[in-house]
């Protein structure tokens, strides 16, 4: 039975690991984060990276935008929607507008 699968060779399941449990995916995230920062006219710094690690996208995207603090980052909308707005600029950057709003509110309260 070694090397055979009961369903004719197709895997029974597929595991996607983007949280670093099985595969160190952080370097891939860093590449994407650097590209997003550059597209918004900013630089992705180690300080921004440290604040974002382990956060869900609805929390991480506002951290990125606030850390970049560029005109394009201030104009970007971290709410759900298309990846680019009608002018071809980064627009909606994450999938949970409520989470993004909660994060911004918490940061204002702690300031």
C-alpha positions as a Markdown table, in Angstrom:
| # | Residue | x | y | z |
|---|---|---|---|---|
| 1 | Unk | 0.0 | 0.0 | 0.0 |
| 2 | Unk | 3.0 | 2.3 | 0.2 |
| 3 | Unk | 2.8 | 5.1 | -2.3 |
| 4 | Unk | -0.8 | 4.6 | -3.4 |
| 5 | Unk | -3.8 | 6.7 | -2.7 |
| 6 | Unk | -7.3 | 5.3 | -2.4 |
| 7 | Unk | -8.9 | 8.0 | -4.7 |
| 8 | Unk | -6.7 | 7.3 | -7.7 |
| 9 | Unk | -3.8 | 9.7 | -7.0 |
| 10 | Unk | -5.4 | 12.9 | -6.1 |
| 11 | Unk | -4.6 | 14.3 | -2.6 |
| 12 | Unk | -7.3 | 14.0 | 0.0 |
| 13 | Unk | -6.7 | 17.6 | 1.1 |
| 14 | Unk | -4.5 | 20.6 | 0.4 |
| 15 | Unk | -3.1 | 22.7 | 3.1 |
| 16 | Unk | -2.3 | 26.4 | 2.5 |
| 17 | Unk | 0.1 | 27.8 | 5.0 |
| 18 | Unk | 0.6 | 31.6 | 5.0 |
| 19 | Unk | 1.0 | 32.1 | 8.7 |
| 20 | Unk | 4.5 | 30.6 | 8.9 |
| 21 | Unk | 3.6 | 27.4 | 10.7 |
| 22 | Unk | 5.0 | 25.0 | 8.0 |
| 23 | Unk | 6.8 | 27.4 | 5.6 |
| 24 | Unk | 8.5 | 30.7 | 6.4 |
| 25 | Unk | 6.2 | 32.9 | 4.3 |
| 26 | Unk | 7.3 | 36.2 | 6.0 |
| 27 | Unk | 9.9 | 37.0 | 3.2 |
| 28 | Unk | 7.1 | 36.7 | 0.6 |
| 29 | Unk | 4.9 | 39.1 | 2.7 |
| 30 | Unk | 7.8 | 41.5 | 3.0 |
| 31 | Unk | 8.3 | 41.6 | -0.8 |
| 32 | Unk | 4.6 | 42.4 | -1.3 |
| 33 | Unk | 4.6 | 45.0 | 1.5 |
| 34 | Unk | 7.7 | 46.7 | 0.0 |
| 35 | Unk | 5.9 | 46.9 | -3.4 |
| 36 | Unk | 2.8 | 48.3 | -1.9 |
| 37 | Unk | 4.8 | 50.9 | 0.0 |
| 38 | Unk | 6.7 | 51.9 | -3.1 |
| 39 | Unk | 3.4 | 52.2 | -5.1 |
| 40 | Unk | 2.2 | 54.6 | -2.4 |
| 41 | Unk | 5.3 | 56.7 | -2.6 |
| 42 | Unk | 6.8 | 55.5 | 0.7 |
| 43 | Unk | 9.4 | 53.2 | 2.2 |
| 44 | Unk | 8.5 | 50.1 | 4.2 |
| 45 | Unk | 10.6 | 50.4 | 7.3 |
| 46 | Unk | 11.5 | 47.8 | 10.0 |
| 47 | Unk | 9.3 | 49.8 | 12.4 |
| 48 | Unk | 6.2 | 49.4 | 10.2 |
| 49 | Unk | 7.1 | 45.7 | 9.7 |
| 50 | Unk | 7.4 | 45.0 | 13.4 |
| 51 | Unk | 4.0 | 46.7 | 14.1 |
| 52 | Unk | 2.3 | 44.6 | 11.3 |
| 53 | Unk | 3.7 | 41.1 | 12.1 |
| 54 | Unk | 1.0 | 38.8 | 13.4 |
| 55 | Unk | -1.9 | 41.2 | 12.6 |
| 56 | Unk | -4.8 | 40.4 | 10.4 |
| 57 | Unk | -5.1 | 42.4 | 7.2 |
| 58 | Unk | -7.9 | 44.7 | 8.6 |
| 59 | Unk | -5.4 | 45.8 | 11.3 |
| 60 | Unk | -2.2 | 45.5 | 9.3 |
| 61 | Unk | -3.3 | 47.7 | 6.4 |
| 62 | Unk | -4.1 | 50.8 | 8.5 |
| 63 | Unk | -0.8 | 50.3 | 10.3 |
| 64 | Unk | 1.0 | 50.3 | 6.9 |
| 65 | Unk | -0.9 | 53.4 | 5.7 |
| 66 | Unk | -0.3 | 55.3 | 8.9 |
| 67 | Unk | 3.4 | 54.3 | 9.0 |
| 68 | Unk | 3.9 | 55.4 | 5.4 |
| 69 | Unk | 2.2 | 58.8 | 5.9 |
| 70 | Unk | 2.4 | 59.8 | 2.2 |
| 71 | Unk | -0.3 | 61.7 | 0.3 |
| 72 | Unk | -1.2 | 58.5 | -1.6 |
| 73 | Unk | -1.3 | 56.4 | 1.7 |
| 74 | Unk | -3.5 | 59.0 | 3.4 |
| 75 | Unk | -5.9 | 58.9 | 0.4 |
| 76 | Unk | -5.9 | 55.0 | 0.2 |
| 77 | Unk | -9.1 | 53.3 | 1.3 |
| 78 | Unk | -8.4 | 50.2 | 3.4 |
| 79 | Unk | -12.0 | 49.0 | 3.1 |
| 80 | Unk | -13.3 | 46.1 | 1.0 |
| 81 | Unk | -13.4 | 46.5 | -2.8 |
| 82 | Unk | -11.2 | 46.4 | -5.9 |
| 83 | Unk | -7.5 | 46.4 | -5.6 |
| 84 | Unk | -7.2 | 49.6 | -7.7 |
| 85 | Unk | -9.5 | 52.6 | -7.9 |
| 86 | Unk | -10.8 | 54.0 | -11.2 |
| 87 | Unk | -7.6 | 56.0 | -11.6 |
| 88 | Unk | -5.4 | 53.0 | -11.4 |
| 89 | Unk | -4.1 | 53.8 | -7.9 |
| 90 | Unk | -4.2 | 51.5 | -4.9 |
| 91 | Unk | -7.6 | 51.9 | -3.4 |
| 92 | Unk | -9.2 | 49.2 | -1.3 |
| 93 | Unk | -6.4 | 47.4 | 0.4 |
| 94 | Unk | -8.0 | 44.9 | 2.8 |
| 95 | Unk | -11.2 | 42.9 | 3.3 |
| 96 | Unk | -12.7 | 44.1 | 6.5 |
| 97 | Unk | -13.7 | 47.7 | 6.7 |
| 98 | Unk | -15.1 | 47.3 | 10.2 |
| 99 | Unk | -11.8 | 46.0 | 11.5 |
| 100 | Unk | -9.9 | 48.8 | 9.8 |
| 101 | Unk | -12.3 | 51.4 | 11.4 |
| 102 | Unk | -11.9 | 49.8 | 14.8 |
| 103 | Unk | -8.1 | 49.9 | 14.5 |
| 104 | Unk | -8.1 | 53.6 | 13.6 |
| 105 | Unk | -10.5 | 54.4 | 16.4 |
| 106 | Unk | -8.3 | 52.5 | 18.9 |
| 107 | Unk | -5.2 | 54.3 | 17.7 |
| 108 | Unk | -6.9 | 57.7 | 18.1 |
| 109 | Unk | -8.1 | 56.8 | 21.6 |
| 110 | Unk | -4.6 | 55.7 | 22.6 |
| 111 | Unk | -2.9 | 58.8 | 21.2 |
